[in-house]
Structures are given as C-alpha cells and as structure tokens.
Amino acid sequence: MRFSEYFNFWLYGKDGYYTNYKNIGKEGDFFTSVSVTPFFGGAIAKKIISSIESGFLNKTTTILEIGAEKGYLIADIIQFIYTLKPELLETLNFAILEKYENLREIQKKYLFDSFGSFIKFQHYDDLENIKLDNAFIISNEIFDSFSCDLVFTKNNILNQAFIDNHEIKFLPCKNNKVLEHCKKYSIEKGEISLEYLEFVTKLCKNINKFEFIAFDYGEKNIRNDFSLRIYKGHKVYPFFEENLELKSFYKNSDITYDVHFGYLIDCFKQNNIHNIELKTQLKTLIDFGILDLLEILKANVDEKSYQKELQKVKILLQPNQLAERFKCLSIRK
C-alpha cells in the first residue's frame, strides 16, 4: 500500500493511535506545550481578548479548537479569560472539532467537570459541518499528523514509498500529483502531505471571518531530508533507524514529521488569504503577552509558587527546548 495509507491506518484506522485518548506528559509518549503549563493556553487567551478589544473579532465569536485531546487547552483558555476578562464568558461560544465519538465524550466530561453548564459549548465531527460567521481557531500539533507520502530521488528518478507487511519499499513514482508537488517545491527527499489544501479550502469556505493560529514543528522551506520519527515512552526513533521493527510500533506509538510551512502558507494564498505570519513559538508567546501573565502571577502568589510556574514557562521559551523548534502560523481572514 501507499505509505500515506499506512500512516493514516497507524494513527486513525481501527484501534489507531489517535482513535483513543492517550496520556500526554510524563505518563505518555511525548510532551506538548499544553502539557507543560496552562500558561500556554493563557497566552492564547490574552491574544483572543486583544483581537476582540481591537475590533477584529466580536464578543460573540466562537473559540474553536481543532483536535483537543482531552480538552486541556480550551479549558486553560477559558480559565484565563475568566481571570482576565470574565464578562466575555457570557457572550463567547466554545467549540471543538473532533471526529471520534469516544474522544468527544471524554472532552465533554472534562469540560463539564471543569465548568458545569456555564460555558456555551458545541462539538463538531467534521469540518464540513462547521458554518460560522466569525471564529478564533486554534490548533496545536495537528498538521504533523496529516498523512504523508515519502519520496526519495535516486539516479534522477523520484521514488515513492510503499509498505508491504511493515516493510518499506521505494518504487518509481507514477502519481502525477506527487510528481507535480515535488517539482514545484524542488523536493528530492522527505515527507509531503497533499491533504493540507483540502483542509484549508474547507476552513476558508465555511467560516466567513477568522483568526487562525497553528503551532507545530517544522520549517518554511524544505530541508530535502527525512524527518519522519516515532515517539514511544519519551524516546525518539528515527523511522529509518537500522533494525527498527515497524510492526512493534504500529498503532501503539506516535508517528510524526516536520511540517512544510511554505506549502501550508501557499494553501491559504490559493484561497485568496494573504494576512499571514510565521514566527517561532518564542516570539509568538511573548507577543501574545505570556510575560505579562507571569507578572500578574508574581503579584498574587508566594515566591515558591511563582518560581515553580516560571520554570515550566521557560521550557516553552528557551531555544534549546520548544521555543525555536516550534513555529506558529498566524492567519487572518
């Protein structure tokens, strides 16, 4: 089978890795910015308030998270809005896009246990079903989980990866879409995802006005190398590591790759959207006001509590941690 199908079965097929809730953090296979500190969501909450106060979004806008795991991020955002501007919770709407029913139930329970029936909340199971006048949209590590193809050039021939019984083989590429994409972006080796355009097009079609922020790891330009890797028990296994048995990792570990932000940006431009910024997570969170939130914390808690949270926030901001490796794509329509 084509590698993109194998990737999709790994994460989203029957009993796939993402079809059931997985612990994230110390007890899981990997960390995310959300699992490190609630101040990640706090910075986003401060940005949402800023976008409303500047007049770009209105007070009845929908805060939509795409792929919410258990619901921690949107809950952190709600909590910080309550702290910073509680009256907005009387008018804002909150929603999650989640296609798996069992995960929707977990999210509903977590949000109800956290806030009761006070929050206006809705679930969507498909992007096609979302019809909104305006929204603030958040995704954290979503695009690296879109299925991808693997390509490798040898003797000036572009080869495409196929999987047979968990064994990978590269065969001459005969897929015109893959060939055209690689030619356009001068890709000779690495991962490509052709699913971005359909997702972006639906998003732009179904929501009239939005601000969209997407955090993920990757670069604007192609490196022409493989970044595909597996996360299991906080260990990283390069996909092409010698003697790696794919069958033992299949569906019980995370598989991911670096996002090609240049192509993702082009997908929005094809939908006639040009208000686009790509920055490091470090610069984004500082611009959003995460340091201001720490000052508020410092003024309201004891020094020990402040230092404990400060060390967590540093993980998000230090270049050798998540700050430079992760990027934030900011889009306004």
C-alpha positions as CSV (number, residue, x, y, z in Angstrom):
1,M,0.0,0.0,0.0
2,R,1.0,3.6,-0.5
3,F,2.8,5.0,2.6
4,S,0.2,7.7,3.2
5,E,-2.4,5.0,3.7
6,Y,-0.2,3.1,6.1
7,F,0.4,6.3,8.1
8,N,-3.3,7.0,8.2
9,F,-4.1,3.5,9.4
10,W,-1.4,3.8,12.0
11,L,-2.9,6.9,13.6
12,Y,-6.6,6.8,12.6
13,G,-7.5,3.3,11.5
14,K,-9.3,0.8,13.7
15,D,-7.6,0.9,17.1
16,G,-5.2,3.5,15.7
17,Y,-3.0,5.6,18.0
18,Y,-5.2,8.7,17.9
19,T,-8.6,7.0,17.9
20,N,-8.5,6.6,21.7
21,Y,-7.3,9.1,24.3
22,K,-3.6,8.9,25.2
23,N,-1.9,10.4,28.2
24,I,0.4,13.2,27.3
25,G,3.2,14.3,29.5
26,K,5.2,12.2,32.0
27,E,2.8,9.2,31.7
28,G,2.6,9.4,27.9
29,D,4.8,9.1,24.9
30,F,5.6,12.7,24.5
31,F,5.2,16.3,25.8
32,T,3.3,19.1,24.2
33,S,3.3,22.8,25.2
34,V,-0.2,22.3,26.6
35,S,1.0,19.5,28.9
36,V,3.9,21.7,30.2
37,T,2.0,24.6,31.6
38,P,-1.5,26.2,31.5
39,F,0.2,29.5,30.7
40,F,0.4,28.3,27.0
41,G,-3.4,28.5,26.9
42,G,-3.2,31.6,29.0
43,A,-1.1,33.4,26.4
44,I,-3.6,32.4,23.7
45,A,-6.5,33.6,25.9
46,K,-4.7,37.0,26.2
47,K,-4.4,37.1,22.4
48,I,-8.1,36.3,21.9
49,I,-9.0,39.2,24.3
50,S,-6.7,41.5,22.3
51,S,-8.3,40.5,19.0
52,I,-11.8,41.3,20.4
53,E,-10.7,44.6,22.0
54,S,-9.1,45.7,18.8
55,G,-12.4,45.1,16.9
56,F,-11.2,42.3,14.6
57,L,-13.4,39.8,16.3
58,N,-16.7,40.4,18.1
59,K,-17.7,39.5,21.6
60,T,-19.9,36.6,20.4
61,T,-17.2,34.9,18.3
62,T,-16.6,31.2,18.6
63,I,-13.4,29.9,20.0
64,L,-12.8,26.7,18.0
65,E,-10.0,24.1,18.8
66,I,-9.2,21.6,16.2
67,G,-8.1,18.3,17.8
68,A,-8.4,18.9,21.5
69,E,-7.0,15.7,23.1
70,K,-8.8,15.6,26.4
71,G,-9.7,19.3,26.3
72,Y,-6.9,20.7,28.4
73,L,-6.0,23.6,26.1
74,I,-9.5,25.0,25.6
75,A,-10.1,24.6,29.3
76,D,-6.9,26.6,30.1
77,I,-8.1,29.3,27.6
78,I,-11.5,29.5,29.3
79,Q,-9.9,29.7,32.8
80,F,-7.6,32.6,31.8
81,I,-10.4,34.5,30.1
82,Y,-12.3,34.2,33.3
83,T,-9.3,35.6,35.2
84,L,-8.5,38.4,32.7
85,K,-11.9,39.4,31.3
86,P,-14.7,37.3,32.9
87,E,-17.6,39.2,31.2
88,L,-16.6,37.7,27.9
89,L,-17.6,34.3,29.1
90,E,-21.2,35.5,29.0
91,T,-21.0,36.1,25.2
92,L,-18.3,33.9,23.7
93,N,-19.0,30.5,22.3
94,F,-16.6,27.5,22.5
95,A,-16.3,24.5,20.2
96,I,-14.1,21.5,19.4
97,L,-13.7,19.7,16.1
98,E,-13.3,16.0,17.0
99,K,-14.3,13.2,14.6
100,Y,-14.1,10.4,17.2
101,E,-17.2,9.9,19.4
102,N,-15.3,8.3,22.3
103,L,-12.9,11.3,22.4
104,R,-15.9,13.7,22.2
105,E,-17.4,12.1,25.2
106,I,-14.1,12.4,27.2
107,Q,-13.8,16.1,26.3
108,K,-17.5,16.8,27.2
109,K,-17.0,15.2,30.6
110,Y,-13.7,17.0,31.3
111,L,-15.2,20.4,30.3
112,F,-18.4,19.8,32.3
113,D,-16.4,18.7,35.3
114,S,-14.4,21.9,35.0
115,F,-17.1,24.5,34.3
116,G,-20.5,22.8,34.6
117,S,-23.1,24.2,32.2
118,F,-21.9,27.8,32.4
119,I,-19.9,27.6,29.2
120,K,-21.6,27.7,25.8
121,F,-20.0,24.7,24.1
122,Q,-20.5,22.7,20.9
123,H,-18.9,19.7,19.2
124,Y,-18.3,19.2,15.5
125,D,-17.4,15.8,14.0
126,D,-16.4,17.2,10.6
127,L,-15.0,20.4,9.2
128,E,-17.7,20.3,6.5
129,N,-20.4,20.8,9.2
130,I,-18.9,24.0,10.6
131,K,-20.6,27.1,9.4
132,L,-19.6,30.2,11.3
133,D,-19.7,34.0,10.8
134,N,-16.5,34.5,12.8
135,A,-14.2,32.4,14.9
136,F,-10.8,32.3,16.6
137,I,-9.3,28.9,15.7
138,I,-6.5,27.1,17.5
139,S,-4.6,24.0,16.6
140,N,-1.6,22.6,18.4
141,E,0.4,19.9,16.6
142,I,-2.3,19.0,14.1
143,F,-0.6,19.3,10.7
144,D,2.2,16.9,11.6
145,S,-0.5,14.2,12.0
146,F,-1.9,14.6,8.5
147,S,-1.0,11.6,6.4
148,C,2.1,12.0,4.3
149,D,3.9,10.4,1.4
150,L,7.7,9.7,1.4
151,V,9.8,10.4,-1.6
152,F,13.4,9.8,-2.4
153,T,15.4,10.6,-5.6
154,K,17.9,8.2,-6.9
155,N,19.7,8.5,-10.3
156,N,17.4,11.5,-11.1
157,I,14.3,9.4,-10.7
158,L,11.8,10.3,-8.0
159,N,10.8,7.3,-6.0
160,Q,7.7,7.0,-3.7
161,A,7.4,4.8,-0.6
162,F,5.1,1.8,-0.4
163,I,4.6,-0.6,2.6
164,D,4.2,-4.4,2.4
165,N,3.9,-6.3,5.6
166,H,5.5,-3.4,7.5
167,E,8.5,-3.4,5.2
168,I,9.1,-0.2,3.2
169,K,10.0,-0.1,-0.5
170,F,10.7,2.8,-2.8
171,L,9.4,2.4,-6.3
172,P,9.4,4.9,-9.2
173,C,6.7,7.5,-8.6
174,K,3.8,7.4,-11.1
175,N,1.5,9.7,-9.1
176,N,1.1,12.9,-11.1
177,K,0.1,15.0,-8.0
178,V,3.1,13.9,-6.1
179,L,5.4,14.5,-9.1
180,E,3.9,18.0,-9.6
181,H,4.2,18.9,-6.0
182,C,7.8,17.8,-5.7
183,K,8.7,19.6,-8.9
184,K,7.1,22.8,-7.7
185,Y,8.9,22.8,-4.4
186,S,12.2,21.2,-5.6
187,I,11.7,18.3,-3.3
188,E,14.1,15.4,-3.8
189,K,13.8,13.7,-0.4
190,G,11.4,13.8,2.5
191,E,7.8,13.9,3.5
192,I,5.0,15.6,1.6
193,S,1.3,15.9,2.6
194,L,-1.2,16.6,-0.1
195,E,-4.1,16.9,2.4
196,Y,-3.3,20.4,3.6
197,L,-5.1,22.1,0.6
198,E,-8.4,20.4,1.1
199,F,-8.4,21.2,4.8
200,V,-7.5,24.9,4.3
201,T,-10.1,25.3,1.5
202,K,-12.9,23.9,3.6
203,L,-11.9,26.1,6.5
204,C,-11.8,29.3,4.4
205,K,-15.1,28.4,2.7
206,N,-17.1,27.6,5.9
207,I,-16.0,30.4,8.2
208,N,-16.6,33.9,6.9
209,K,-14.1,35.7,9.2
210,F,-11.5,34.2,11.4
211,E,-8.1,34.4,13.1
212,F,-6.3,31.0,13.0
213,I,-3.2,30.2,15.0
214,A,-1.4,26.8,14.4
215,F,1.5,25.7,16.5
216,D,3.7,22.9,15.1
217,Y,7.3,21.9,14.5
218,G,8.8,22.4,11.1
219,E,10.3,25.0,8.7
220,K,9.1,27.3,6.0
221,N,11.5,25.8,3.5
222,I,12.1,22.1,2.6
223,R,15.3,20.5,4.0
224,N,15.3,17.7,1.5
225,D,15.8,15.1,4.2
226,F,13.6,12.7,6.1
227,S,12.3,14.0,9.5
228,L,9.8,11.1,10.0
229,R,10.1,9.7,13.5
230,I,8.3,7.6,16.1
231,Y,7.7,8.6,19.8
232,K,7.3,5.9,22.4
233,G,7.8,6.3,26.1
234,H,9.5,9.7,25.6
235,K,12.1,8.1,23.3
236,V,12.5,9.2,19.7
237,Y,13.1,6.5,17.0
238,P,14.1,7.8,13.5
239,F,11.9,6.0,11.1
240,F,14.8,4.7,9.0
241,E,16.9,3.6,12.0
242,E,18.7,0.4,11.3
243,N,16.9,-2.7,12.6
244,L,13.8,-0.8,13.6
245,E,10.8,-3.2,13.6
246,L,7.8,-1.1,12.5
247,K,5.4,-3.8,13.4
248,S,6.2,-3.5,17.1
249,F,5.4,0.3,17.0
250,Y,2.4,0.2,14.7
251,K,-0.7,1.8,16.3
252,N,0.8,1.8,19.8
253,S,3.1,4.8,19.3
254,D,3.0,8.2,17.8
255,I,4.4,8.8,14.3
256,T,5.1,12.3,13.0
257,Y,7.2,14.5,10.8
258,D,8.2,18.2,10.3
259,V,5.6,20.4,8.7
260,H,6.4,22.2,5.4
261,F,5.0,25.6,6.4
262,G,5.8,27.1,3.0
263,Y,3.3,24.8,1.3
264,L,0.7,25.4,4.1
265,I,1.1,29.2,3.5
266,D,0.6,28.6,-0.2
267,C,-2.7,26.7,0.6
268,F,-4.1,29.8,2.3
269,K,-2.8,32.1,-0.5
270,Q,-4.7,29.9,-3.0
271,N,-7.8,30.7,-1.1
272,N,-7.0,34.4,-1.5
273,I,-5.8,35.0,2.1
274,H,-2.6,37.0,2.4
275,N,-2.6,38.2,6.0
276,I,-0.1,35.5,7.1
277,E,2.7,35.5,9.7
278,L,5.1,32.7,10.6
279,K,7.1,33.1,13.8
280,T,8.8,31.0,16.3
281,Q,6.9,29.9,19.4
282,L,9.2,32.0,21.5
283,K,8.3,35.3,19.6
284,T,4.6,34.3,19.4
285,L,4.1,33.7,23.1
286,I,6.0,36.8,24.0
287,D,3.9,38.9,21.5
288,F,0.8,37.3,22.9
289,G,1.8,38.5,26.4
290,I,2.9,35.5,28.3
291,L,5.4,37.5,30.3
292,D,2.7,39.9,31.4
293,L,0.8,36.9,32.7
294,L,3.8,35.9,34.8
295,E,3.9,39.4,36.3
296,I,0.3,39.0,37.3
297,L,1.1,35.7,38.9
298,K,4.1,37.1,40.7
299,A,1.9,39.8,42.3
300,N,-0.7,37.3,43.5
301,V,1.2,34.2,44.8
302,D,4.1,33.4,47.0
303,E,7.6,33.2,45.6
304,K,7.9,29.4,45.7
305,S,4.7,29.1,43.6
306,Y,5.8,31.7,41.2
307,Q,9.3,30.1,40.6
308,K,7.7,26.7,40.1
309,E,5.5,28.1,37.3
310,L,8.3,30.2,35.9
311,Q,10.4,27.1,35.3
312,K,7.6,25.5,33.4
313,V,7.1,28.6,31.2
314,K,10.9,28.6,30.5
315,I,10.5,25.3,28.8
316,L,8.2,27.0,26.2
317,L,10.6,29.9,25.8
318,Q,14.1,28.5,25.9
319,P,15.7,28.0,22.5
320,N,17.1,24.5,23.5
321,Q,13.6,23.4,24.5
322,L,10.4,24.2,22.5
323,A,10.9,27.8,21.6
324,E,12.7,27.7,18.3
325,R,11.8,24.2,17.1
326,F,8.1,25.0,17.2
327,K,6.6,27.6,14.9
328,C,3.3,29.5,14.9
329,L,1.4,30.2,11.8
330,S,-1.0,33.1,12.3
331,I,-3.7,33.7,9.7
332,R,-6.4,36.4,9.4
333,K,-9.3,36.2,7.0
